[in-house]
């Protein structure tokens, strides 16, 4: 009688093992085996991290093994089991791998195909076609779209983390509890003693050091020392945690009536302001999105305020970007003066603080939440709904949506919900952040997620003109490495553009993103279909880059750049000044966040800047969904390319007082998971 050796690998994460009964049956081209209990006497099977082998003897020849069926039945108490893979040694000595990397919850059953990636056109056998169809039907019932707020990209239909399908939940929900993590952060920062001091102002700028110096590091300490300087202010638009807003100014906007006479003391080339614009030396950051957004009113004891500034910047002869004019609201007028470097010290400083605060709001809600978290969730839901596990593009992308749906669900549960943590310290809490996302959806385009195009659209692509834009330089290197990798994988499975066009599962995935994620907006420019290998490679690059590099660039610098409260105030407690010559240091301190809100803010940026335990970085694919040699070789080349980028960035950063490392691949997690 034919005998098979079955090897079963259990996951190594917490609670991955099981004491339940595990049964296996084999489905072959010539017949099916009986159900076999996998059990060794006097042995604890399926422990966490274990790899167990069993001999399975069948009554008759099964032919080519097509499916492996695993059943889990209750022994004593229900416990979930994480199955990594099953390997089968056939009677002829061949080895067949069946990747799983899924949880089996309760009394469940899972049917596995061998690890070779297959397009739908490759499946000619009825049982394999049926397996493919059933998997998607089941997933589409589990992964349902839901509108969390009108105008938002659709999200997963789950009220809380425990409602999610088990496969996409965190291994330990405790590790991503925002309330717990923020509280822990404040405890670690020794700032608990200030937490009750809501409404209580700090005494002066130095007073902020009471919650700062405990965990100072190179960048945050330098920010603390130099935050008032104009070149530090300008530098942050290039390499801070929101380096996506600055654009070259090609024409001065009418709503900012600034003249050469106003700024001539800042211009170094003996040219008029208009001539400087023509030469490409003027840049602009416009916070028009914030105009009319409702400020936080959840605390009746503290009035909070927002502004919608326009900031004009200049590239001086040292190639540094410095501010030369700031108007704090969109409509020009006597009560909306243009603040200048030549004004009184505290007038100019407060104007810059308002810009930094506005930048913080746009960063948190649009650059970070909308354009990485919510967009990546859309890709993740569409992936699970439309691509079966055997599809090569599922195998490629699944690592890049790991825990994304879970972290966003947790955020909707605790962070950005009504009366959530976001309301505690942020001027855009209490609903303003929702209004911002609704507005920003109009500017969320496919082209703006294509990194090289986005840089070019802002006129920021010239390395000669703008030599210190490290976000651009490193981002382009990582984008090209990802695109080269995806192109190689695409070429392995799609021999022509026609095969791409005829892959209905792939087209359904792309359509799901467009219809549900982008709400069917033609203006978004998101493709409804993909018709070539080149376009598929670009699309995959957008998905991977957004989830990995873009999120890393705008997330992990938050403590560095936002921990010194005056440099990134999460709220302002007095309205923007309407005249010059009236601002004092006392006025500024009373405008900045109180002690309690400062502590919440510091706890938040500390917690958000931490890598996950056992973080998986770009190029790391420990779950072997692919078994084919050509793909594994492509992955190895990808890792080598990323290692070269790591070395290039490390070499550039040598001896830099402000190193830029957020886009170094060894610091880029594979997915949005924090």
C-alpha positions, 0 to 999 in steps of 0.5 A: 500500500502506498505510503506518504510522509507528511510534515506539518509546521506550526507557527512560532507566534504566541498561541499558535499551537493546538491540542485539538485533533488534526485530521488529514486527507489527500485528494489525488487525480485517481482518488481520495484517501480516508481521513487520517488522524495525525497523532504520535503516541506519548507526544505533544503534537502541534506545539508552537514552532514545532515541525512534526512528521507522520507516515500516512498509508493509503489503500490505493494509488491516488495519482498526482496529489492535487489537494490536501484537506486539513480538519481540526476537531475539538479535544477539550477547549477550543484553541486556534491553530496557525498552520505554516505549511504541509510538505508531502513526500510521495511514494516515488520520493518527490516532495510537494509543498503546500503553503498555508500561513493561516489560522484554523479557528474552532472546528475548522477545515482548510483545503490547500493547493500545492505552492506553485503559483497559477493564473486561472487560465492555468487551471484546467482540472475541474476540482482545482477550478472549483477550489479556486471559486469556492475560496473567493466566494468564502472570502467575499463573505468574510471581507465586506466593504463598509462606509465608515464616514461619507466620502471616505475610501471604503473600509472593512465591515468590522466594528472592532478588532475581534470581528475581523477574519482570524487570518488578518487579526494581530497575534496579540491584540494587547500589543496594538491597544492604543490606550495601553500603548499611549499610557505606557509611552507616557509612563516611560517618558516620566510625564504622568505627573503632568497628565492631570494639568489640562488647561495649565500653561507651561511657563516658557519654552524651556519649561517644555524640556521637563517632558522632553529631555528624558529620551532625547536623541540626535535629531529631536535634540537638534530640533529643540536647539534650532527650531526657531531658526529659519533654515531648520524651519525650511529644511523640514519641508524637505526632510521632516515627517511631511516632505510632500507639500512643498512645491516650486512656485511658478506664479505668485497667487493673487491671494498672497499679495506679497511684493518685492519690497516686502521681502527684498531683505531676504532675496540674495541675488539682486533680482525682483521677487517675480524674477526669482519666481521665473528662475525657480528659486521660490517655493510655496506651501499652501494649507488651503485644505484647512480653510473652514475646518471646524476646530475641536470643541470637545472640551468646553474648558479650552478653546482651540483654533486652526489656521490655513496659512500660505508660506512662501519659501526661498532657495538662498545662495547656500541652496537652503530653503528658508521662509520669506513670507507667511500669511495665516489665512487664505483671504488677504486683508488688513486683519490678515497681515503677511508676516516677514523675517524683518518683523519683530522676533515674536511676530515672525516666530508665532507665524512660523509656529502656526505653519508648523501646527498646520503642517502637523494637522495635514501630516497626521490626517492626510499624508499619514492616515489617508494616503498610507493607512486608508489607501493600503487598507483598500488594496488589502481588502480588494486583494482578499476579495478577488485574488485566491491564495494560488494567484501569483499576485496574491502571493506577492502582495500579501506580505505588504498588507500584513496587519494593515486592516487590523491596525486601521480597525483598531484606530477606528475603534479607539483613535479616530472615532468620536471621543477617541484619543485623537480628540484629546490633544488635537485641534482637528479632533471632534470631527475636523479630521473627518472633514479634512479627509472628505476634502482631500479625497478630491486630490487623491489620485493614482498619479500622486501615488506614483512617486516619480510623478508626484515629485515631478508634479510639484516641480521638485525633481531637479537634484541640481536645483534642490540638492538636499531633498533626501526624501526625493533621492532615497524614495526614487532609489527604493521606487526603482528597486521595487519596480525592477522586482515587480517587473521580474515577477510579472514577466515570470507569470505573464508572457504577454500583455494579452495574458494580463488583460485576460486575467479576470481575477486580476482585473476584478482586483483592480476594479474593486480598488477603483469602485470601492476604494476610490468610490468610482471617481474618474478624476482619481485616475485610478485604472479600472483595468490593466492592459499591459505588463508594464502597467501591472508592474507600475500598479504593483509598485504603487501598492508596495511602495505606499504600504512600505516606503511611503508609510515609513517616510511619514511615520517613523520620524514623528518622534524626531520632529514632533516631540519638541512641542513648539515645533509641532503643536497639535493644538493652539489655544488662541486665534492667529494674530490679526496685527503685527507688533502685539505678540509677546513670549507670554502670548506664544506660551499661552497659545501653545498646548497646555501641559496635559495635551502636550503629554498626550501628544508626546505619548502619541508620537513616541508610540507611533514611531516605534517598530513592531516586535519582530518587524519584517522589513522590505525584502523580507519574505519569511512566509514562503508563499512562492516555491518556484526558483525563478521568483526566489532568485528575483527576491534575492536580487531585490534584497541585494539591490536594497542592500546597495541602497542601505549602503548608499544612504549610510555613506551619505549620512556619515558625519551628518548632524541631521541624517536622513534614514527613514527611507533606508530599506533596513528601516522600512517595514513591509506593511502599514502595521503601526 
